[in-house]
């Protein structure tokens, strides 16, 4: 019923528009086509000028009204994020200046140089100097901007510094799974055919690999240490997802069968961000930035950035996934893990 109502409204709107157009055509015939065209030109020129003024006021108003609800440049909570903010600021300034100048000229010229009986058309077909200027200058500017983008991209996806923490991030419809290496600082092997949620093995870990004995697996909540680099190893179990970390200005696709990586250093704890934003409920968010199905909107996790002491306490309270599934193997797993670490 609702669909039929919408279709009826659209058809009714189309009919009204068609009738108005036909009525305008008849009026033009009665008035005279040339006289009617000139009158329409004057009206359109004035409306274009009004649109320019109202549009600029609207952009300013929206920016002021929503300034507290959008991410502010310079508020990034990671080292790479600070550089990304600088790059975005420069990009917005350069493109913003060009946009404002061209749009003001476009609408102003449409008003100023509208058709009149006294104005003669000036034929200006070509100018080599102008062609060179508006081709070469944008090309140079865009090349420099792309160069900065590539530079930051290779830093983000390149080698991480010594002492970096590793976290494996796995996306699946519609949740995030995080895996941390234990005291051996090594993630155990896994195989997609071993994935069996009914038996608790959501990642397909190979239990005959000793490196898996102390791996910690958690859902929907990732913990990081402030001022300590972290490298994310990103996977997907079904369709393409995308790890979106807006407050850190980081993003990387999660592709089935093709692990991707990126690293960064959190520079602000969750507590600091709550104080800065005057929001006791603030949390860092990890969201899926790639449309991945009907439940895409709900694919959201939490990132907790804390001190090393707080992180150690949180980690100490966690039970390795191996012992969750095989609690009777705790003495054996501790012995094997210790031997593995020594070698």
C-alpha positions in Angstrom: 0.0 0.0 0.0 2.8 2.4 0.9 4.6 1.7 -2.3 1.5 2.4 -4.4 1.0 5.7 -2.5 4.6 6.7 -3.3 4.2 5.8 -7.0 0.9 7.8 -7.1 2.6 10.9 -5.5 5.4 10.7 -8.0 3.0 10.4 -11.0 1.0 13.3 -9.6 4.1 15.4 -9.3 5.2 14.6 -12.8 1.7 15.5 -14.1 1.7 18.9 -12.3 5.2 19.6 -13.7 4.2 18.7 -17.2 1.1 20.9 -17.0 3.1 23.9 -15.7 5.6 23.4 -18.6 2.8 23.4 -21.1 1.2 26.5 -19.6 4.5 28.3 -19.7 4.9 27.4 -23.4 1.4 28.8 -24.2 2.2 32.0 -22.3 5.4 32.4 -24.3 3.5 32.0 -27.5 1.0 34.7 -26.5 3.6 37.1 -25.3 6.0 36.5 -28.1 8.9 34.0 -27.9 11.8 36.5 -27.9 10.2 38.8 -25.2 9.4 35.8 -23.1 13.0 34.4 -23.4 14.5 37.7 -22.3 12.2 37.9 -19.3 13.1 34.4 -18.3 16.8 35.2 -18.7 16.4 38.2 -16.2 14.5 36.0 -13.8 17.1 33.2 -14.0 20.0 35.5 -13.7 18.5 37.0 -10.5 17.7 33.6 -9.1 21.3 32.4 -9.7 22.6 35.4 -7.7 20.2 34.6 -4.9 21.3 31.0 -5.0 24.9 32.1 -4.6 24.2 34.2 -1.6 21.8 31.8 0.1 24.2 28.9 -0.6 27.2 30.5 0.9 25.2 31.5 4.0 23.8 28.0 4.2 27.3 26.4 4.0 28.5 28.7 6.8 25.4 28.1 9.0 25.7 24.3 8.6 29.4 24.4 9.5 28.7 26.4 12.6 25.6 24.3 13.6 27.3 20.9 13.1 30.9 21.9 14.2 30.5 20.0 17.5 29.3 16.8 15.8 32.0 16.4 13.2 35.7 15.5 13.5 37.9 18.6 13.8 41.2 19.0 12.0 44.0 18.7 14.5 42.1 16.5 16.9 43.5 13.2 15.7 44.5 10.7 18.4 47.4 9.0 16.5 50.8 10.1 15.1 49.8 9.3 11.5 46.5 11.0 12.1 48.2 14.3 12.9 49.9 14.2 9.5 46.7 13.2 7.7 45.0 16.2 9.3 47.7 18.5 8.0 47.4 17.0 4.5 43.6 17.4 4.6 43.9 21.0 5.8 46.2 21.9 3.0 43.9 20.1 0.5 40.8 21.9 1.8 42.5 25.3 1.7 43.8 24.9 -1.9 40.6 23.4 -3.3 38.4 25.7 -1.1 40.0 28.9 -2.5 39.6 27.6 -6.1 36.0 26.5 -5.4 34.9 29.8 -3.8 36.5 31.9 -6.6 35.1 29.9 -9.5 31.6 29.6 -8.0 31.3 33.3 -7.2 32.5 34.2 -10.7 30.2 31.6 -12.3 27.0 32.9 -10.6 28.1 36.6 -10.7 28.9 36.5 -14.4 25.6 34.8 -15.1 23.9 37.8 -13.5 26.1 40.6 -14.7 26.4 39.5 -18.4 22.9 38.4 -19.0 21.4 39.1 -22.4 20.4 42.7 -23.1 19.6 44.6 -26.3 22.7 46.8 -25.9 25.2 44.0 -25.3 27.2 42.5 -28.1 28.6 39.0 -27.9 32.4 38.8 -27.7 33.8 35.9 -29.6 36.8 34.4 -27.7 37.6 30.9 -29.2 41.1 30.2 -27.9 44.1 31.4 -25.9 47.2 29.3 -25.7 48.5 31.1 -22.6 45.3 30.5 -20.7 45.2 26.9 -21.8 48.8 26.4 -20.5 48.1 28.2 -17.2 44.9 26.3 -16.2 46.4 23.0 -17.3 50.0 23.2 -16.0 49.2 24.9 -12.6 46.5 22.4 -11.5 48.7 19.5 -12.7 51.7 20.6 -10.6 49.5 21.2 -7.5 47.7 17.9 -7.8 51.1 16.1 -8.4 52.5 17.5 -5.2 49.3 16.6 -3.3 49.3 13.0 -4.6 53.0 12.8 -3.7 52.3 13.7 -0.1 49.5 11.1 -0.1 51.7 8.4 -1.4 54.4 9.3 1.1 52.0 9.0 4.1 50.5 5.8 2.6 53.8 4.1 2.4 54.6 5.2 6.0 51.3 3.8 7.3 51.7 0.5 5.4 55.5 0.2 5.7 57.7 -1.4 8.4 56.6 -0.7 11.9 59.3 0.4 14.5 60.8 -1.9 17.1 58.7 -2.9 20.0 55.4 -2.7 18.0 52.4 -4.6 19.4 50.6 -6.9 16.9 46.9 -7.3 16.8 45.0 -9.5 14.3 41.7 -8.0 13.2 39.2 -10.2 11.5 35.9 -9.0 10.1 32.9 -11.1 9.5 29.2 -10.3 9.0 28.6 -8.3 11.3 31.3 -8.3 14.0 35.0 -7.8 14.6 37.3 -10.4 16.2 40.6 -9.4 17.7 43.5 -11.8 18.4 46.6 -10.9 20.5 49.8 -12.9 20.8 50.6 -14.2 24.3 53.9 -14.1 26.1 55.7 -15.7 23.2 54.8 -12.6 21.1 53.8 -14.8 18.2 50.4 -15.5 16.6 49.6 -19.1 16.0 48.8 -20.6 12.6 45.2 -20.9 11.4 43.4 -22.4 8.5 40.0 -21.3 7.2 38.7 -24.9 7.0 39.2 -25.2 10.7 36.7 -22.4 11.4 33.9 -23.9 13.6 32.0 -21.5 15.7 30.0 -24.3 17.3 33.3 -25.6 18.8 34.5 -22.1 19.8 37.1 -22.0 17.0 35.9 -18.8 15.3 39.2 -18.1 13.6 40.2 -21.6 12.5 43.3 -21.8 14.8 45.4 -24.9 14.5 45.6 -26.4 18.0 48.7 -28.5 17.1 50.7 -25.3 16.8 52.1 -24.4 20.2 52.1 -20.7 19.4 48.3 -20.8 19.6 48.3 -21.9 23.2 48.5 -18.4 24.7 46.8 -16.4 22.0 44.0 -14.2 23.3 40.8 -13.8 21.3 38.2 -11.2 22.1 35.1 -9.9 20.2 34.1 -6.3 19.5 36.6 -4.6 21.9 40.2 -3.9 21.0 42.7 -2.6 23.7 45.7 -0.6 22.8 48.5 1.0 24.8 49.0 4.8 24.5 52.2 6.0 22.9 53.1 2.4 21.8 53.0 1.5 18.1 50.5 -1.1 17.1 50.4 -3.0 13.8 47.1 -4.4 12.7 47.0 -7.5 10.6 43.6 -7.4 8.9 41.5 -10.3 7.5 38.0 -11.1 6.4 36.1 -14.3 6.6 33.3 -13.6 4.1 33.0 -10.4 2.1 35.1 -7.3 1.8 34.9 -5.2 5.0 37.0 -2.1 5.9 38.6 -1.2 9.2 37.6 2.4 9.9 39.3 4.2 12.8 38.0 7.8 12.3 39.6 9.3 15.5 42.9 7.9 14.5 42.4 8.9 10.8 43.1 5.3 9.7 41.4 3.0 7.3 42.2 -0.3 5.6 40.2 -2.8 3.7 39.7 -6.3 5.0 39.9 -8.6 1.9 39.0 -12.3 2.0 42.1 -14.4 1.5 44.5 -11.4 1.3 45.7 -10.0 4.7 46.4 -6.3 4.8 48.4 -4.3 7.3 48.8 -0.9 8.7 50.4 0.6 11.8 50.1 3.7 14.0 50.8 5.0 17.5 47.8 6.1 19.7 48.7 9.4 21.3 45.6 9.9 23.5 43.9 7.6 26.0 40.2 7.1 26.1 40.1 9.0 29.4 42.0 12.0 27.8 39.5 12.1 24.9 36.6 12.1 27.4 38.1 15.1 29.1 38.9 16.9 25.8 35.4 16.4 24.5 33.7 16.9 27.8 31.8 13.6 27.2 32.0 10.9 29.9 30.5 8.4 27.4 33.1 8.9 24.6 34.7 5.8 23.1 37.0 5.3 20.1 35.1 3.4 17.4 36.1 0.8 14.9 33.5 0.7 12.2 33.1 -1.0 8.8 33.6 1.5 6.1 32.6 -0.8 3.3 29.0 -1.8 2.5 29.0 -5.4 3.5 25.3 -6.5 3.7 22.0 -5.6 5.3 23.6 -5.5 8.8 26.4 -3.2 7.8 25.2 -0.4 10.0 25.6 -2.6 13.1 29.2 -3.6 12.4 30.8 -1.5 15.1 33.4 -2.2 17.7 35.1 -0.3 20.5 38.8 0.6 20.9 40.1 1.3 24.4 43.4 3.2 24.6 45.0 3.0 28.0 48.2 3.0 29.9 50.6 0.0 29.9 49.7 -0.9 33.4 45.9 -0.8 32.6 46.6 -2.9 29.5 48.6 -5.5 31.5 45.8 -5.8 34.0 43.3 -6.3 31.2 45.4 -8.9 29.5 46.2 -10.8 32.7 42.4 -11.3 33.2 42.0 -12.9 29.8 42.1 -16.7 29.2 43.7 -17.9 26.0 41.2 -19.3 23.5 43.0 -22.7 23.6 42.3 -23.0 27.3 38.7 -21.9 26.9 38.1 -24.8 24.6 40.5 -27.3 26.3 40.6 -26.2 30.0 42.0 -29.6 31.0 45.2 -28.9 28.9 46.3 -25.9 31.0 49.4 -27.6 32.6 50.6 -29.0 29.3 50.0 -25.8 27.4 52.0 -23.8 29.9 54.9 -26.2 29.6 55.0 -26.2 25.8 54.6 -22.5 25.6 57.5 -22.0 28.0 59.7 -24.3 26.0 58.7 -22.5 22.7 59.5 -19.1 24.2 63.0 -20.3 25.2 63.8 -21.5 21.8 
